[in-house]
Amino acid sequence: MRPLKPWRSYEEQLKQLQARGLQVEDVTAAKDYLQRIGYYRLSGYWHPLRVKNHAASKVHKREIREDHFVPGSRFEDVARLYIFDKKLRLLALDALERIEMAVRVDIAYRLGKYDPCAHEMPKYLHGNFAKKRAKKGRYKGQTEHEVWLSKYRQLLKRAQKPPFIAHHEQEYGGSIPIWVAIESWDFGLLSRLFAGMQHHDQQAVAENYGAPDGRAFAQWLRSLNLIRNVSAHHSRLWNINILELSPVPPTWPSGLRHERPFFYFCIMQQLLNVICPSSSWNQRLQHLLENEFPQAFDLNGFGVFEGWATWSHWKWRPAGK
């Protein structure tokens, strides 16, 4: 076990970076970034500028980098990458808000036709979700639906209840129809319930969005929930390794890598093409990638492939065309 690193003043932090070879042209601005954002958070953005230790990487079978920087590395490029990543997260949240709202309605529309409270009734959901009980782990003895209901009811019991929840508790004895209940769901709750729907209901929603099938669409939602959480919590997004992997549709370009973020931006665009076909979201993403990504870094970390912008998937189409 190694001892924790010592506390350092902002001035000492900056001097350490300079001693390791990071060029700082504007000391005042660099110190301001350290004060507002923090050394540790920024370290994820200057990490790609650190020298690779190829020998150690080969031994440990993972990338190992030295503390010192590649010659010519600049703090200003780190700051530009941080700003780029912030704009990328905001674009993701913009798309995911629209996707979340639309898919909520799709689920409510499909299940609501069975019963206004179908989301609480196992018989309208898939058996593995509603009947199969966990044999071990944190939720031993419970079905996935029971776990889902527990989390759903926790959201309903929030101290600051939305007026529509209070209204249904007062007027309808606490029964909340699914088309109202969806307003209390977060993206995680949404994705878990979709995964528990019957196959034919999943397939109907998936077909609307051009997904390969209902199972693939369920995984898309799980992956997008990860992107949403990363973005909402202000974490680094542009080059993270995606752990909640979705399959690449067979008709999509072979250069797409489902372990990189760009693939999930392609999924967002696929869904936005259906939800709001006149949106300029794709143009804003393309502008960000082509004009605001600092050249000191490699955009391949995001997962783009050569010629991606010419793929018809990314061509802006006004409504009705």
Secondary structure, 3 states (H helix, E strand, C coil): CCCCCCCCCHHHHHHHHHHCCCECCCHHHHHHHHHHCCHHHHHHHHHHHEEECHHHHHHHCCCCEEEEECCCCEHHHHHHHHHHHHHHHHHHHHHHHHHHHHHHHHHHHHHHCCCCCHHHCHHHECHHHHCCECCCCCCCCCEHHHHHHHHHHHHHCCCCCCHHHHHHHHHCCCCCCHHHHHHHCCHHHHHHHHHCECHHHHHHHHHHCCCCCHHHHHHHHHHHHHHHHHHHCCCCCCCCCCCCCCCCCCCCCCCCCCCCHHHHHHHHHHHHHHHCCCCCHHHHHHHHHHHCCCCCCCHHHCCCCCCHHHCHHHCCCCCCC
